[in-house]
Amino acid sequence: MPVIHLTDREQEVLKWAALGKTRIDIGEIMCLSEHTIDTHIRRAMRKLDANNITMAAFRALHMGLIQS
């Protein structure tokens, strides 16, 4: 399995997603725009070969890249 590196922001976004937060919620929590949150999500999804944020969060949790 290839080594996947998520940035700190990507990890934080996925952590909040794993806890059930929406993109808007995550943006408010992190004090970032929804557009910026979407960018972090898209990049993390690409790295994790995921079709959506839920799958990306699941894979990141499973791989030990984030902790809920």
Summary of the structure (lengths in Angstrom):
residues: 68
radius of gyration: 10.7
end to end distance: 22.6
largest distance: 34.5
contacts: 191
relative contact order: 0.22
helix: 65%
strand: 0%
